[in-house]
Amino acid sequence: MTTKNRLHFEDLEEGTVIQLGTHTISKKEIIEFAKEFDPLPFHLDEEVAKKSLLGGLASSGWQTAGLTLRMLVDEFLSKIASMGGLGFENLKWKKPLMKGDTLTGTATISSLRRSQGHPEKAVMILDFDMRNQKNQQIMTMSLANLVAVRDPNQPVEGEGE
């Protein structure tokens, strides 16, 4: 994959806020995901879900995280020289994403640093704040992603000091 027309480490700035668009979750999506990946009754059966702690049919937290990643790719990762994810920390599901809810949110670049051992790579940390249409926080997490450096021959900050 060529990264020539994509943003690289040098083009990114800490503090940048990425708007992630919206996705309205349907009953069909919730049930299809649950059948395959998280077959708990409150994700599969609306009547059972109404009697549960959630009070209605709710998306799996993993589905919410997957939708968030899709939104991130559509709005940001597809435009940068991403080299893949390194993992996530502090994943918290604050409220369930319920049938008919619209997921929206932001990812903020909270950290950018060149790799000391691999000058062609940098690590970007993104902090997520995902919300529903009522502006209630649904999910938070921090995601680490590798980003290509356009000019790996430039000294890594802190080298030779």
PyMOL CGO cylinders between C-alpha atoms (Angstrom):
from pymol import cmd
from pymol.cgo import CYLINDER

trace = [
    CYLINDER, 0.00, 0.00, 0.00, 1.37, 3.38, -0.95, 0.3, 1, 1, 1, 1, 1, 1,
    CYLINDER, 1.37, 3.38, -0.95, 1.17, 6.12, 1.64, 0.3, 1, 1, 1, 1, 1, 1,
    CYLINDER, 1.17, 6.12, 1.64, 2.26, 8.95, -0.65, 0.3, 1, 1, 1, 1, 1, 1,
    CYLINDER, 2.26, 8.95, -0.65, -1.06, 10.83, -0.52, 0.3, 1, 1, 1, 1, 1, 1,
    CYLINDER, -1.06, 10.83, -0.52, -1.76, 10.12, 3.14, 0.3, 1, 1, 1, 1, 1, 1,
    CYLINDER, -1.76, 10.12, 3.14, -0.97, 12.12, 6.25, 0.3, 1, 1, 1, 1, 1, 1,
    CYLINDER, -0.97, 12.12, 6.25, 2.17, 10.97, 8.08, 0.3, 1, 1, 1, 1, 1, 1,
    CYLINDER, 2.17, 10.97, 8.08, 3.55, 11.48, 11.58, 0.3, 1, 1, 1, 1, 1, 1,
    CYLINDER, 3.55, 11.48, 11.58, 4.94, 14.88, 10.58, 0.3, 1, 1, 1, 1, 1, 1,
    CYLINDER, 4.94, 14.88, 10.58, 1.44, 16.08, 9.57, 0.3, 1, 1, 1, 1, 1, 1,
    CYLINDER, 1.44, 16.08, 9.57, -0.28, 15.12, 12.82, 0.3, 1, 1, 1, 1, 1, 1,
    CYLINDER, -0.28, 15.12, 12.82, -0.57, 17.21, 15.99, 0.3, 1, 1, 1, 1, 1, 1,
    CYLINDER, -0.57, 17.21, 15.99, -1.33, 16.40, 19.59, 0.3, 1, 1, 1, 1, 1, 1,
    CYLINDER, -1.33, 16.40, 19.59, -4.69, 17.82, 20.60, 0.3, 1, 1, 1, 1, 1, 1,
    CYLINDER, -4.69, 17.82, 20.60, -6.32, 17.31, 17.19, 0.3, 1, 1, 1, 1, 1, 1,
    CYLINDER, -6.32, 17.31, 17.19, -9.95, 16.26, 17.62, 0.3, 1, 1, 1, 1, 1, 1,
    CYLINDER, -9.95, 16.26, 17.62, -11.43, 13.93, 15.01, 0.3, 1, 1, 1, 1, 1, 1,
    CYLINDER, -11.43, 13.93, 15.01, -15.22, 13.93, 14.62, 0.3, 1, 1, 1, 1, 1, 1,
    CYLINDER, -15.22, 13.93, 14.62, -16.32, 10.35, 14.03, 0.3, 1, 1, 1, 1, 1, 1,
    CYLINDER, -16.32, 10.35, 14.03, -19.68, 10.84, 12.36, 0.3, 1, 1, 1, 1, 1, 1,
    CYLINDER, -19.68, 10.84, 12.36, -22.79, 8.91, 13.39, 0.3, 1, 1, 1, 1, 1, 1,
    CYLINDER, -22.79, 8.91, 13.39, -24.26, 5.43, 13.26, 0.3, 1, 1, 1, 1, 1, 1,
    CYLINDER, -24.26, 5.43, 13.26, -27.80, 4.53, 14.33, 0.3, 1, 1, 1, 1, 1, 1,
    CYLINDER, -27.80, 4.53, 14.33, -27.98, 0.97, 15.66, 0.3, 1, 1, 1, 1, 1, 1,
    CYLINDER, -27.98, 0.97, 15.66, -30.91, -1.18, 14.59, 0.3, 1, 1, 1, 1, 1, 1,
    CYLINDER, -30.91, -1.18, 14.59, -32.54, -4.16, 16.27, 0.3, 1, 1, 1, 1, 1, 1,
    CYLINDER, -32.54, -4.16, 16.27, -31.42, -6.32, 13.35, 0.3, 1, 1, 1, 1, 1, 1,
    CYLINDER, -31.42, -6.32, 13.35, -27.75, -5.26, 13.73, 0.3, 1, 1, 1, 1, 1, 1,
    CYLINDER, -27.75, -5.26, 13.73, -27.78, -5.92, 17.47, 0.3, 1, 1, 1, 1, 1, 1,
    CYLINDER, -27.78, -5.92, 17.47, -29.28, -9.39, 17.14, 0.3, 1, 1, 1, 1, 1, 1,
    CYLINDER, -29.28, -9.39, 17.14, -27.07, -10.43, 14.18, 0.3, 1, 1, 1, 1, 1, 1,
    CYLINDER, -27.07, -10.43, 14.18, -23.91, -9.39, 16.03, 0.3, 1, 1, 1, 1, 1, 1,
    CYLINDER, -23.91, -9.39, 16.03, -25.06, -11.06, 19.24, 0.3, 1, 1, 1, 1, 1, 1,
    CYLINDER, -25.06, -11.06, 19.24, -25.90, -14.34, 17.51, 0.3, 1, 1, 1, 1, 1, 1,
    CYLINDER, -25.90, -14.34, 17.51, -22.37, -14.58, 16.18, 0.3, 1, 1, 1, 1, 1, 1,
    CYLINDER, -22.37, -14.58, 16.18, -20.22, -12.99, 18.88, 0.3, 1, 1, 1, 1, 1, 1,
    CYLINDER, -20.22, -12.99, 18.88, -22.05, -12.24, 22.16, 0.3, 1, 1, 1, 1, 1, 1,
    CYLINDER, -22.05, -12.24, 22.16, -25.15, -14.44, 22.53, 0.3, 1, 1, 1, 1, 1, 1,
    CYLINDER, -25.15, -14.44, 22.53, -26.41, -13.14, 25.85, 0.3, 1, 1, 1, 1, 1, 1,
    CYLINDER, -26.41, -13.14, 25.85, -30.20, -12.90, 26.25, 0.3, 1, 1, 1, 1, 1, 1,
    CYLINDER, -30.20, -12.90, 26.25, -30.32, -9.09, 26.59, 0.3, 1, 1, 1, 1, 1, 1,
    CYLINDER, -30.32, -9.09, 26.59, -28.61, -8.82, 23.18, 0.3, 1, 1, 1, 1, 1, 1,
    CYLINDER, -28.61, -8.82, 23.18, -30.82, -11.42, 21.50, 0.3, 1, 1, 1, 1, 1, 1,
    CYLINDER, -30.82, -11.42, 21.50, -34.37, -11.17, 22.82, 0.3, 1, 1, 1, 1, 1, 1,
    CYLINDER, -34.37, -11.17, 22.82, -36.23, -7.89, 23.20, 0.3, 1, 1, 1, 1, 1, 1,
    CYLINDER, -36.23, -7.89, 23.20, -38.68, -9.23, 25.80, 0.3, 1, 1, 1, 1, 1, 1,
    CYLINDER, -38.68, -9.23, 25.80, -35.92, -10.72, 27.95, 0.3, 1, 1, 1, 1, 1, 1,
    CYLINDER, -35.92, -10.72, 27.95, -33.91, -7.51, 27.53, 0.3, 1, 1, 1, 1, 1, 1,
    CYLINDER, -33.91, -7.51, 27.53, -36.81, -5.35, 28.81, 0.3, 1, 1, 1, 1, 1, 1,
    CYLINDER, -36.81, -5.35, 28.81, -36.76, -7.34, 32.07, 0.3, 1, 1, 1, 1, 1, 1,
    CYLINDER, -36.76, -7.34, 32.07, -32.97, -7.13, 32.42, 0.3, 1, 1, 1, 1, 1, 1,
    CYLINDER, -32.97, -7.13, 32.42, -30.84, -4.54, 34.17, 0.3, 1, 1, 1, 1, 1, 1,
    CYLINDER, -30.84, -4.54, 34.17, -30.44, -2.81, 30.78, 0.3, 1, 1, 1, 1, 1, 1,
    CYLINDER, -30.44, -2.81, 30.78, -34.20, -2.27, 30.35, 0.3, 1, 1, 1, 1, 1, 1,
    CYLINDER, -34.20, -2.27, 30.35, -34.23, -3.00, 26.63, 0.3, 1, 1, 1, 1, 1, 1,
    CYLINDER, -34.23, -3.00, 26.63, -32.38, -4.48, 23.69, 0.3, 1, 1, 1, 1, 1, 1,
    CYLINDER, -32.38, -4.48, 23.69, -28.77, -3.34, 23.95, 0.3, 1, 1, 1, 1, 1, 1,
    CYLINDER, -28.77, -3.34, 23.95, -25.78, -3.61, 21.68, 0.3, 1, 1, 1, 1, 1, 1,
    CYLINDER, -25.78, -3.61, 21.68, -22.86, -5.69, 22.91, 0.3, 1, 1, 1, 1, 1, 1,
    CYLINDER, -22.86, -5.69, 22.91, -20.06, -3.51, 24.22, 0.3, 1, 1, 1, 1, 1, 1,
    CYLINDER, -20.06, -3.51, 24.22, -17.81, -5.25, 21.70, 0.3, 1, 1, 1, 1, 1, 1,
    CYLINDER, -17.81, -5.25, 21.70, -20.19, -4.22, 18.94, 0.3, 1, 1, 1, 1, 1, 1,
    CYLINDER, -20.19, -4.22, 18.94, -20.01, -0.63, 20.19, 0.3, 1, 1, 1, 1, 1, 1,
    CYLINDER, -20.01, -0.63, 20.19, -16.20, -0.84, 20.11, 0.3, 1, 1, 1, 1, 1, 1,
    CYLINDER, -16.20, -0.84, 20.11, -16.29, -2.35, 16.61, 0.3, 1, 1, 1, 1, 1, 1,
    CYLINDER, -16.29, -2.35, 16.61, -18.61, 0.40, 15.34, 0.3, 1, 1, 1, 1, 1, 1,
    CYLINDER, -18.61, 0.40, 15.34, -16.27, 2.96, 16.89, 0.3, 1, 1, 1, 1, 1, 1,
    CYLINDER, -16.27, 2.96, 16.89, -13.30, 1.51, 15.04, 0.3, 1, 1, 1, 1, 1, 1,
    CYLINDER, -13.30, 1.51, 15.04, -15.26, 1.49, 11.78, 0.3, 1, 1, 1, 1, 1, 1,
    CYLINDER, -15.26, 1.49, 11.78, -16.14, 5.16, 12.29, 0.3, 1, 1, 1, 1, 1, 1,
    CYLINDER, -16.14, 5.16, 12.29, -12.46, 5.93, 13.02, 0.3, 1, 1, 1, 1, 1, 1,
    CYLINDER, -12.46, 5.93, 13.02, -11.34, 4.20, 9.80, 0.3, 1, 1, 1, 1, 1, 1,
    CYLINDER, -11.34, 4.20, 9.80, -13.97, 6.01, 7.73, 0.3, 1, 1, 1, 1, 1, 1,
    CYLINDER, -13.97, 6.01, 7.73, -13.17, 9.46, 9.14, 0.3, 1, 1, 1, 1, 1, 1,
    CYLINDER, -13.17, 9.46, 9.14, -9.44, 9.30, 9.88, 0.3, 1, 1, 1, 1, 1, 1,
    CYLINDER, -9.44, 9.30, 9.88, -7.35, 6.12, 9.62, 0.3, 1, 1, 1, 1, 1, 1,
    CYLINDER, -7.35, 6.12, 9.62, -8.09, 5.73, 5.91, 0.3, 1, 1, 1, 1, 1, 1,
    CYLINDER, -8.09, 5.73, 5.91, -6.53, 9.18, 5.38, 0.3, 1, 1, 1, 1, 1, 1,
    CYLINDER, -6.53, 9.18, 5.38, -3.30, 8.65, 7.28, 0.3, 1, 1, 1, 1, 1, 1,
    CYLINDER, -3.30, 8.65, 7.28, -0.29, 6.37, 6.84, 0.3, 1, 1, 1, 1, 1, 1,
    CYLINDER, -0.29, 6.37, 6.84, -1.52, 3.98, 9.52, 0.3, 1, 1, 1, 1, 1, 1,
    CYLINDER, -1.52, 3.98, 9.52, 0.59, 0.88, 10.03, 0.3, 1, 1, 1, 1, 1, 1,
    CYLINDER, 0.59, 0.88, 10.03, -1.86, -0.90, 12.34, 0.3, 1, 1, 1, 1, 1, 1,
    CYLINDER, -1.86, -0.90, 12.34, -3.03, -0.94, 15.91, 0.3, 1, 1, 1, 1, 1, 1,
    CYLINDER, -3.03, -0.94, 15.91, -0.94, -1.75, 18.95, 0.3, 1, 1, 1, 1, 1, 1,
    CYLINDER, -0.94, -1.75, 18.95, -3.78, -2.26, 21.41, 0.3, 1, 1, 1, 1, 1, 1,
    CYLINDER, -3.78, -2.26, 21.41, -6.05, -0.32, 23.70, 0.3, 1, 1, 1, 1, 1, 1,
    CYLINDER, -6.05, -0.32, 23.70, -6.26, 0.65, 27.35, 0.3, 1, 1, 1, 1, 1, 1,
    CYLINDER, -6.26, 0.65, 27.35, -8.91, 1.89, 29.74, 0.3, 1, 1, 1, 1, 1, 1,
    CYLINDER, -8.91, 1.89, 29.74, -11.88, 0.60, 27.76, 0.3, 1, 1, 1, 1, 1, 1,
    CYLINDER, -11.88, 0.60, 27.76, -15.01, 1.55, 29.69, 0.3, 1, 1, 1, 1, 1, 1,
    CYLINDER, -15.01, 1.55, 29.69, -18.60, 0.99, 28.69, 0.3, 1, 1, 1, 1, 1, 1,
    CYLINDER, -18.60, 0.99, 28.69, -20.40, 3.78, 30.54, 0.3, 1, 1, 1, 1, 1, 1,
    CYLINDER, -20.40, 3.78, 30.54, -23.96, 3.17, 29.27, 0.3, 1, 1, 1, 1, 1, 1,
    CYLINDER, -23.96, 3.17, 29.27, -25.38, 0.60, 26.89, 0.3, 1, 1, 1, 1, 1, 1,
    CYLINDER, -25.38, 0.60, 26.89, -25.99, 1.50, 23.27, 0.3, 1, 1, 1, 1, 1, 1,
    CYLINDER, -25.99, 1.50, 23.27, -29.70, 0.74, 22.96, 0.3, 1, 1, 1, 1, 1, 1,
    CYLINDER, -29.70, 0.74, 22.96, -31.78, -0.21, 19.92, 0.3, 1, 1, 1, 1, 1, 1,
    CYLINDER, -31.78, -0.21, 19.92, -32.42, 2.97, 17.91, 0.3, 1, 1, 1, 1, 1, 1,
    CYLINDER, -32.42, 2.97, 17.91, -29.62, 4.96, 19.58, 0.3, 1, 1, 1, 1, 1, 1,
    CYLINDER, -29.62, 4.96, 19.58, -27.30, 7.01, 17.41, 0.3, 1, 1, 1, 1, 1, 1,
    CYLINDER, -27.30, 7.01, 17.41, -23.62, 6.56, 18.24, 0.3, 1, 1, 1, 1, 1, 1,
    CYLINDER, -23.62, 6.56, 18.24, -21.35, 9.56, 17.71, 0.3, 1, 1, 1, 1, 1, 1,
    CYLINDER, -21.35, 9.56, 17.71, -18.13, 10.77, 19.22, 0.3, 1, 1, 1, 1, 1, 1,
    CYLINDER, -18.13, 10.77, 19.22, -14.62, 12.02, 18.93, 0.3, 1, 1, 1, 1, 1, 1,
    CYLINDER, -14.62, 12.02, 18.93, -11.08, 10.70, 18.97, 0.3, 1, 1, 1, 1, 1, 1,
    CYLINDER, -11.08, 10.70, 18.97, -8.41, 13.10, 20.22, 0.3, 1, 1, 1, 1, 1, 1,
    CYLINDER, -8.41, 13.10, 20.22, -4.72, 12.67, 19.46, 0.3, 1, 1, 1, 1, 1, 1,
    CYLINDER, -4.72, 12.67, 19.46, -3.39, 12.72, 23.01, 0.3, 1, 1, 1, 1, 1, 1,
    CYLINDER, -3.39, 12.72, 23.01, 0.17, 11.65, 22.25, 0.3, 1, 1, 1, 1, 1, 1,
    CYLINDER, 0.17, 11.65, 22.25, 2.56, 11.37, 19.30, 0.3, 1, 1, 1, 1, 1, 1,
    CYLINDER, 2.56, 11.37, 19.30, 6.09, 10.06, 19.55, 0.3, 1, 1, 1, 1, 1, 1,
    CYLINDER, 6.09, 10.06, 19.55, 8.72, 8.66, 17.23, 0.3, 1, 1, 1, 1, 1, 1,
    CYLINDER, 8.72, 8.66, 17.23, 9.97, 5.17, 17.88, 0.3, 1, 1, 1, 1, 1, 1,
    CYLINDER, 9.97, 5.17, 17.88, 13.49, 5.19, 19.27, 0.3, 1, 1, 1, 1, 1, 1,
    CYLINDER, 13.49, 5.19, 19.27, 14.35, 1.82, 17.74, 0.3, 1, 1, 1, 1, 1, 1,
    CYLINDER, 14.35, 1.82, 17.74, 12.45, 2.13, 14.46, 0.3, 1, 1, 1, 1, 1, 1,
    CYLINDER, 12.45, 2.13, 14.46, 12.81, 5.67, 13.06, 0.3, 1, 1, 1, 1, 1, 1,
    CYLINDER, 12.81, 5.67, 13.06, 10.37, 4.92, 10.23, 0.3, 1, 1, 1, 1, 1, 1,
    CYLINDER, 10.37, 4.92, 10.23, 7.55, 4.48, 12.77, 0.3, 1, 1, 1, 1, 1, 1,
    CYLINDER, 7.55, 4.48, 12.77, 5.73, 6.62, 15.29, 0.3, 1, 1, 1, 1, 1, 1,
    CYLINDER, 5.73, 6.62, 15.29, 3.15, 5.84, 17.96, 0.3, 1, 1, 1, 1, 1, 1,
    CYLINDER, 3.15, 5.84, 17.96, -0.08, 7.82, 18.11, 0.3, 1, 1, 1, 1, 1, 1,
    CYLINDER, -0.08, 7.82, 18.11, -2.44, 7.55, 21.08, 0.3, 1, 1, 1, 1, 1, 1,
    CYLINDER, -2.44, 7.55, 21.08, -6.10, 8.35, 20.44, 0.3, 1, 1, 1, 1, 1, 1,
    CYLINDER, -6.10, 8.35, 20.44, -8.53, 9.01, 23.31, 0.3, 1, 1, 1, 1, 1, 1,
    CYLINDER, -8.53, 9.01, 23.31, -12.15, 8.23, 22.48, 0.3, 1, 1, 1, 1, 1, 1,
    CYLINDER, -12.15, 8.23, 22.48, -15.31, 9.81, 23.85, 0.3, 1, 1, 1, 1, 1, 1,
    CYLINDER, -15.31, 9.81, 23.85, -18.33, 8.01, 22.38, 0.3, 1, 1, 1, 1, 1, 1,
    CYLINDER, -18.33, 8.01, 22.38, -21.84, 9.30, 23.07, 0.3, 1, 1, 1, 1, 1, 1,
    CYLINDER, -21.84, 9.30, 23.07, -25.45, 8.70, 22.15, 0.3, 1, 1, 1, 1, 1, 1,
    CYLINDER, -25.45, 8.70, 22.15, -27.97, 11.15, 20.67, 0.3, 1, 1, 1, 1, 1, 1,
    CYLINDER, -27.97, 11.15, 20.67, -28.75, 12.43, 24.20, 0.3, 1, 1, 1, 1, 1, 1,
    CYLINDER, -28.75, 12.43, 24.20, -25.06, 13.32, 24.65, 0.3, 1, 1, 1, 1, 1, 1,
    CYLINDER, -25.06, 13.32, 24.65, -24.71, 10.58, 27.26, 0.3, 1, 1, 1, 1, 1, 1,
    CYLINDER, -24.71, 10.58, 27.26, -21.27, 9.01, 27.38, 0.3, 1, 1, 1, 1, 1, 1,
    CYLINDER, -21.27, 9.01, 27.38, -21.44, 5.44, 26.05, 0.3, 1, 1, 1, 1, 1, 1,
    CYLINDER, -21.44, 5.44, 26.05, -17.80, 4.37, 25.87, 0.3, 1, 1, 1, 1, 1, 1,
    CYLINDER, -17.80, 4.37, 25.87, -14.26, 5.65, 26.44, 0.3, 1, 1, 1, 1, 1, 1,
    CYLINDER, -14.26, 5.65, 26.44, -10.90, 4.12, 25.62, 0.3, 1, 1, 1, 1, 1, 1,
    CYLINDER, -10.90, 4.12, 25.62, -7.36, 4.92, 24.54, 0.3, 1, 1, 1, 1, 1, 1,
    CYLINDER, -7.36, 4.92, 24.54, -6.05, 3.30, 21.36, 0.3, 1, 1, 1, 1, 1, 1,
    CYLINDER, -6.05, 3.30, 21.36, -2.38, 3.07, 20.30, 0.3, 1, 1, 1, 1, 1, 1,
    CYLINDER, -2.38, 3.07, 20.30, -1.70, 3.07, 16.55, 0.3, 1, 1, 1, 1, 1, 1,
    CYLINDER, -1.70, 3.07, 16.55, 1.50, 2.93, 14.51, 0.3, 1, 1, 1, 1, 1, 1,
    CYLINDER, 1.50, 2.93, 14.51, 1.93, 5.71, 11.95, 0.3, 1, 1, 1, 1, 1, 1,
    CYLINDER, 1.93, 5.71, 11.95, 4.55, 5.92, 9.22, 0.3, 1, 1, 1, 1, 1, 1,
    CYLINDER, 4.55, 5.92, 9.22, 7.18, 8.65, 9.34, 0.3, 1, 1, 1, 1, 1, 1,
    CYLINDER, 7.18, 8.65, 9.34, 7.61, 10.41, 6.00, 0.3, 1, 1, 1, 1, 1, 1,
    CYLINDER, 7.61, 10.41, 6.00, 11.33, 11.05, 6.47, 0.3, 1, 1, 1, 1, 1, 1,
    CYLINDER, 11.33, 11.05, 6.47, 12.91, 8.41, 8.72, 0.3, 1, 1, 1, 1, 1, 1,
    CYLINDER, 12.91, 8.41, 8.72, 16.31, 10.01, 8.16, 0.3, 1, 1, 1, 1, 1, 1,
    CYLINDER, 16.31, 10.01, 8.16, 15.35, 13.00, 10.27, 0.3, 1, 1, 1, 1, 1, 1,
    CYLINDER, 15.35, 13.00, 10.27, 16.83, 12.58, 13.77, 0.3, 1, 1, 1, 1, 1, 1,
    CYLINDER, 16.83, 12.58, 13.77, 14.52, 11.15, 16.42, 0.3, 1, 1, 1, 1, 1, 1,
    CYLINDER, 14.52, 11.15, 16.42, 13.88, 13.78, 19.08, 0.3, 1, 1, 1, 1, 1, 1,
    CYLINDER, 13.88, 13.78, 19.08, 16.22, 13.21, 22.02, 0.3, 1, 1, 1, 1, 1, 1,
    CYLINDER, 16.22, 13.21, 22.02, 18.86, 11.36, 19.98, 0.3, 1, 1, 1, 1, 1, 1,
    CYLINDER, 18.86, 11.36, 19.98, 22.42, 12.56, 20.44, 0.3, 1, 1, 1, 1, 1, 1,
    CYLINDER, 22.42, 12.56, 20.44, 21.57, 14.79, 23.40, 0.3, 1, 1, 1, 1, 1, 1,
]
cmd.load_cgo(trace, "trace")
